[in-house]
Structures are given as structure tokens and as C-alpha cells.
Amino acid sequence: MTKRTSTLNKKKSFWSRLGPGLITGAADDDPSGIATYSQVGAAFGYSILWTAFFTFPLMVGIQTVSARIGRVTGDGLAANIRRHYPRWLLYCIVSLLLIANTINIAADIGAMGAALKLLIGGSAHWYAIAFGLVSMVLQVLVPFPRYAPLLKALTLALLSYVATGFVVKIPWGDVLYQTFIPSLSLKADYLVAVVAVFGTTISPYLFFWQASQEVEDQRATQGEEPLIKAPEQARGQLRRIKIDTYVGMGFSNIVAFFIILTTAVTLHLHGMTDIQTSEQAALALRPLAGDFAFVLFSAGIIGTGLLAVPILAGSAAYAVAETFNWHIGLGLQLLQARGFYAILIIATILGVALNFTPVDPIKALFWSAVINGVIAVPIMAVMMLMAVRTDIMGAFIITPRLKVLGWLATLTMAIVVIAMLATWT
């Protein structure tokens, strides 16, 4: 074997190890997330860049816990909560998740339509309908083994934001200094910005999605079983989860860093501090950073939306179907999992429909963020409690290090929610 062939095989092997973690991390940078990062970058410049590094270990911790629960038990989060916790808790969490995800879908589809209109003209509403249809068709009609690689490929759309960062002129000395020695503030608007970043980064739908995708991958791969039934597979699978989650969350936070950086170095430094949507950020970049940066930024909105919308709809479908013990999974045909696909389709259609009502999906995102923040804390607490129970995890309860990271993430989110409520008063 030649050196070049060996290198290619190593690259292929590494890529093949990535899946649920990479896709989950990339989906975190959806169009509504891009809007949040653009807002805080434009408003506060370099002083908010530290959040991208601070949230990284917290994301790794809680998403690893989520993935391990799915791979060890062979069931998603909602199914495990249904078995081991009161039904009222499950119903509250899943209901709020469904509402928040639908609002998020509406905002993302609206942003995608607006971004395509910026690039080629036409009707943003018609584009929104088209994006909703594409999302549904891919999930309902394309077999999961063929669909999963497509989701992985879509994660590459996020590289457009890294590329945008190198299109504009960046004073790296100032950036690095203010990233690691930031100018913090206790002013209400700065605290709200920090809360927004944390609420966008650590989202409940990501917990449900990654756990369920571990289950999907296990069921789609011949010879693999839940680890509690096949402990001999644990070493390889747990190592894969670790690598996958580190890479996925690292990728997510690098992209978030570059979106904040790009808007900080262009919009903030030129006095444009009030950005409400991702498409506004793209438009504002054009006269300051040039057409190429504008195209990269706009195209990234579309690419990340195509990745995020199926995950938002899919995580809602997994949660509801597991709650009522329906047949679930993108690996099943439509008629084999009618309830699961019905939730997926309804959530997507409602998301598209919201763009045709007087309700402003972007403003509705505020309430979506509130709901996500409120339900994230009990979900994370329940996940951490499940992850140390031997009757659920068997011999695969989480390590002390992962326990510390997971509880630190939970405590941080609790503080974020309290801070959010405090800023209102």
C-alpha cells in the first residue's frame, strides 16, 4: 500500500467515525443560531467571543451523556423518561419541546427563503414552501442509510462561515487578546447577550436528536446491539462517541466563533450594532466586506437550514413517538411508522405555515428561546440522574469526569435561566 493510499484510508476511516455528534453540532448553528451570533457580534464585538470557548466543554459533556444513554439502552431520551419517571414530567417536556421546535422550524425556513431571495431574487414565501417540501421528502422517502451521509455532507456548508472570516481583514492580535482576556460587563444588555448565546448553544432538541441517532445507527448496522446487551462492543462504540462528540461540538463552536468574529470586525467596528436576523447580517456585510463575503454568508444560511430543519422536526417526532411507544425511526418506511412520520410532517408544515401568518417567526423565536431555556434544565437534570443509574445503564454509568462536566453544564443552564428571568425584572 502506498503512503498516499494509507493516508486516504485514514481520512476515510476518521470520517466514517463521525455521525450523530458531528451532525448534532452542525445543526446547532442553524439560521436562528446564526441570527443570534450575528446580533451579539454586531452589538458587543470581540467582548463576547469568549463564550464560544466556554460553552465547548459544557456541550461536550451533556451531548456525550445523551449519546451514551441512547447507545447503551437502545432507546431515546423520551422512551427512557417514560419508563423511569412520572408521565406528567414527560408530557410537559415533550409538549414544550414540540412547540419550541415548530417555532424554530418556522424561523429557520423563513430565514432560508429570505437568504435565497437575497441571492437570486424571487419570492421568499415560495422558497420557504420549497424548502419545507424538500425537507419532508428527504426524511420520509429517502432510506436512512442514504440520508445520514447527506446530513453529514451538509455540515460542510458551515465552512462558509470560517471562509468568510478569512475574506475580511481581521486584527488577530486584538481578537486573541479580547477572546482570552475579555472585557466583561454586568449591564443588562450584555447579560442578555450571554444568555442568548448559551440558550442557543445548549438546546433540548439536540439532546433528543443525538440520543435517537445513536439508536438509529445501531439499528441500521448489522451485528450491533445496545451496549447493555452487547458489552463486548462498548470499548469501540464509546471511543467513537467520544471522538464524534468532541469533533461535532468543536466544529459547532468554531463556526459560532467565526460568525461572531465576522460581524464584530465588520458591523460592530463600523457602528452597525442593531441586527435582528441572519439575512440582515448578510445584507449589512455586503458593502463592508464585499460580494464574496455576502454570498458565502447567505449560502451558509441555506445550507445550515437544510441540515437543521430535518433535525428539529425529527427530534420532535422521536420525542412524541417514544412518549406514546409508537414505532419510530427514519430507518422505517412511512407505513411502518405512521405516527412518527405524521409528527415530523405536521411540525414541518406548521413551521412553513407560520411564515404566512401575522405571527413574526423571528419575534416568536424569543419565546422559543424561553421555552428551550426553561425545559433544558429539568431535561439535563433527568439525563444526569439516568446516566448514573445501574438499572438503566448497567455497567456503563458515566465516569466521574463526565459527571462533573454534565452537572456543570446543568448548573450553568440553570444560572442562565435565572439570569434571563432577572433581566426581565
N, C-alpha and C positions, 0 to 999 in steps of 0.2 A: 504493500500500500504506500503510495507517495505521501510526502509531507502535506501537500495541498489537499489530497483526499481525506487524510486523517483530520485536518483542521475543519473541513466541511462537515465531516461526520460528527465532530464535537459540537459544532454550531447547531447542527440539526438536532442532536441529542438534547442540547440545552433548551432549544426552542420547544421541543416536544414535552419537556418537563413543565412548561408554563401552560396554564389554563385558567381555572377559576379565579386564582389570585390576580393574574395579570388582567383578565377581563374585568373583574370587580374594581380593581384600582383605576383602570382607564375609565370605567363608567362613572366613577366619582367626579371626573372632570367633564360633566355634561354641560349643555348650553346654559342652564341656570347657574351651575357652578362657575362657569366662565364669566357670567354676568357678575357674580359676587366677587370673584377675584379681580375683575376689571374695576368694579366700584371701589374696592378698598385700595387698589393700587393707584387709581386716579386721585382718591381723596387723601391718602396718607403717605404715598410714595414709598421710600425704602424702609420706613419705620415699621412696616407691617410684614416684611419679608421673613422675619424670624419664625413666624407661625408655621411656615412650610416645613421647617426642620423640627419644630417642637411636636407637631402632630404625627410625624412619621413613626416613632416607636409606639405611640398610642394606637395608631391604625394597625400596625403590625400585630400588636398584642391581641386586640379584640377580634380582628379578622382571622387570625390563626386559631383562636378559640372557636370561632364559628365554624371554620373549615374542619377542625378536628372533631367537633360534635357530629357533623354530617358524615365524615368518613368512618368514624368509629361505630356509630349507631346504625348507619344505613338509612337514616331518616333526617328530614329537615328540621328547622327550629320549631315550627308550629306543631309538627307531629310530636316532638319530644315534650313541648309545653303541654299539649293536650293530654299526654299520658301521665304527667307527673305533677301538674299544677292545676289550680281551680279553673273551671271553664270561664268564669266571669273575667278573669285576668286575660285569658287567651282571646275572648271575644272583643274586649276593649282594645287590646293591642292590634289585632288584625283589622278591626274596623277603622281605627285611626290610620293604620298603615295604608289601607286601600284608599282612603280619602286623600292622604298626603301624596301618594304615588300618582293618583289621577291628576291632581293639580300640577304636579311636576311634569307629567307627560304633556299636559296642555302647554305649559310654558316652554318646554323643550321643542315641541313640534312647531309652536308659533315662532320661536327663535330660528329654527331651521328654515321655515318658509320665508322669513324676513331676510335671512342671510342669502338665500338663493336669489331672492328678488334684487338684493344689492349687487349680485354678481352678473345676472343676465336679464334683469327686468321681469315684468310679468306680474302675476297676482300671487301675493304671499298666502292667501287663503287657499287657492287651488294647490299650491305647492304643499301646504300643510296636509290637505287631504291625501295627496300622492304619497307623502312620507308616512302617514298613518297606514295606508294600504300596503306599502312596501314592507313595513314592519310586521304587520299581521300575516302577510303571505309567507314571509321568510320563516316565521315561528310556527305557523300552522301547517304549511305544506312541505317545507324542506326538512328531511330527516336530520335528527340531532347530530350524528357523526359528521355530516356535511356542513351543518350550520355552525357548530362550535369553531372550526377553523376560520370561518368567515368572521366571527366575532373577534377572534384573535387578530386577524388581519386588519380589522377596523381600528384596533388600538393604535396602529401606526399613524392614523390621522392626527393623533396628538403631537406627533413630532413637528407638525407645522408650527406649534407654539414655541417650541425650542428654536426652530429655524427663525421665527420672527424676531426672537431675542437677539439673534446674531445679524439680522438685517439692519437694525438700528444701532446707533453709536452708544455704547454703554461705558460709563466711567467705573470700571470694575473695582478700583481701589476703594471708592466711596461705597459702592454696593456691598462689598465684603465686610467693610468696617461696620456699616449700619445694620447688616444682617446679624452679625455676631455680637455687636455692642449696640443694640437698638436704643432709640430714644422712646422710651415707654411713656404712657400718659394714663392718668386716671380720669380724664374727661369722658363724659358720657358717650360722645360720638365715637371716640377711639375704642371704648369698651364694647360698644355695639358692633364695630367692625371686627374685633377679635371674636366675639360671639358668633357673628355671621360666618367667619372662616371655619371655626370649629364645628358649627352646626351643619355647614355644607360638606365638610370633610368626613365627619363621623356620622353616617346616616343609617337608620334602621334597615332600609331596603337592601343595603349592601350586606348586612349580616344574613338576612334570609336568602339572598341570591347565592352567596358563596357556599353556604352550607348545603343548599339544594343542588348546586352544580357539582359538588363533591359526590353527592349521591348519584346524580346523572352520569358522571364519568365512571363511577364504579359499576353501575348497571350496564353501561354501554361497552365495557371492556370485558371480554371473555376471560373467565378464570378469577376475576376479582370479587371479593366479598367484603361486607362490613368488617372492620378490623376486630370487632368484638367476637366475630365468628371465625376469623382467619388471622390470628395474631402473628403468624409467620410472615404476613405481608406488611407488618407495621413498620419495620425499620425503613424500608424503601419509600413507603407512602408518606410517612411523617416527615422524612427528609425532603421529599418532593413538595409537600405542603409548605414547609419552611422556606425553601428556595422560591417557590411560586409566589408566596405572600410577600416576602421581602422585596422581590423584584417588582411585583404589581404595585405595592404601596409606595415603593421608592419612585417608580415611574410616575405615579399619580402626583406625588409631592413635587417632583422636579418640574412637571408641567405646570402645576399651580404656581410654583416659584417664578417660572418664566412669564406666565400671564401677568402676575402682579408686577414683575420687573419691567415688562414691556410697557404696560400702561403707566407705571411710575416714571420711567425715563422719558416718555413722550408726553402723555397727557398731563400728569401732575406737574412736571417741570415747566410746562407751558401754561399753567394756570387753569387747565380744564379738569376740575375736581368733581364735577357732578355728572356721573354716568349711571344710567338706570338699567340698561340692557346690554347684552353682548353685541347686538348689531349696532347700537350707538357707539360702543367702543371701537368696532371695526371702522365705522364711518369717520370717527374722530382721528383714527390713526392715519387715514389716507393723506391728508395734507401735511402731516408732520413726519411720517415715516415712509411715504411713497406707496405707489400702487402695489408693489410686490408684497409688502407687509400687509396691506389691506386684503389682498387676495388670499394670502396664507391664513390670516386670522378668520376671514369669512368662511373659507373652505373647511377650516378646522371645526367651526360650529356645526356644519352639516355632518362631517364625519363622526364627530363625537355624539351627535344626536342620534344618528343611525345605530350607534352602539348602545346608547343609554336608554332609548325608548323601549326596546325589547326587554331590557333588564328590569326597568321599572314595572312594565306590565307583567313580565314573567315572575318577578318576586312577589307581586300581589297575588298572582294566580297560584303560586306554590303555597303561600300562606293560607289563603282561603280553602284550597283543596285539601291541604293537610289538616286544617281545622275540622272539616267535616268528613275526613277519612275517605275522600274520593280517590279514584285512580288519577295519578299525577305523572307529569313528566313530558318534556319535549321529545323524548325518545319514543313516545306512544303516538299512534295515529289519532286523528280527530275523533273518530267514533269510539275509540278505546278510552278516551279521557275527555268526555264531552263537557263536564263541569269545569275542569281545569282550563280548557281552551275557551270556554264561554266567558270566564272571568277575564282572561287575557284579552279577548276581543272586545268585551264591554269596556274595560278600562281604557283601551286604546281609542275606541270610538268616542267615549265621553271626553277624553283628552282632546281629540280633534274638535268635537262639538263645542267645547268651552271657548274655542277661538272665534266662534260665530255668535257668541252671546255678549250682552253688555258687561259681563264679568271680565275684568282685565287679568289674564293669567299671570302677568308679571307681578301685579299687586297681590294676587292670590298666593303667590309664592311666599309672601311674608307669613301667611297663616300656615302654609305648608311647612315652613321652617320651624314655626312654633310647635306644630304637632310633632314633627320629627324630633325636636329637642326634648319635648315632654315624654314621648314614648321611648326614646333611646335609653334613658336611664333605667327604667324597670326592665327593659329587654336585656340590657347589658348585665344588670344585676342577676337576672334569672339565668343567663348564659354562664356567668361565672359560678353560680351555685350548681348548675348542672354539670359543669366541667370537672368538679371535684367529687362528684357522687359516684361511688363504685357500682351502685346498682344501675347506673346509666352508662358510664364509661368503662366499667370493668377495670382492667389493669392499666388503662390508658388515661387516667386522670392527668390533668395538666401539671407541668413542672412548677416548682416554686418561682422560678424566674418569670414564666408566662403568667402565673397567678398574680405576681406583683404588677406586671405590665397591664394586665386586664383590669385589675381593680383600680390602678392609677388612671386608666382611660375612663372607667366608670365614674370615678370621683371627679375627674376633670369635667366630664359632661354634666355632672350634677352642679358643679360650680358655675359652668357656662349657663345653664338654665336659670339658676338663681340670679346670676348677673343680668341675664336678659330680662327677667321679671323686675329686677331692681331698677333697671334703666327706664322702665315704663313709669315708675312712680317718682 
